[in-house]
Amino acid sequence: MINYSIVKRSVNANLIEINQAKSRINQAKKEGKTPQPADLAAILYLTVDCMREQLLEGKKIRLGDLGDFSVSLSSKGVEDPNAFNAQNITGVKVIWEPGA
């Protein structure tokens, strides 16, 4: 399981873009202004990309009070474990467990 944090995430090609958007949002808040919608949207889209990437790697994502996200697979059974391959997978679901 990982604790998801945009700041701490080490494998993100868009990390610079995220940090720039966060800086602009924080600066706007300091100045008493409303952050630009494009900056807010950029962080949301990049967060979704990051979540997809982490779920595809089989990791569980904890998003604080929002809850946890993980992947569940269903498959056809095989008698010999060596005979199992991707074609045996019949379904993939993202599971959300609400936070406290």
Protein Blocks (a to p, Z undefined) as FASTA:
>chain_A
ZZddfklpmbdfklmmmmmmmmmmmmmmmnopacdfklmmmmmmmmmmmmmmmmmnopac
dehjnopcdddddddddfblklpcfklpgbdcddddddZZ
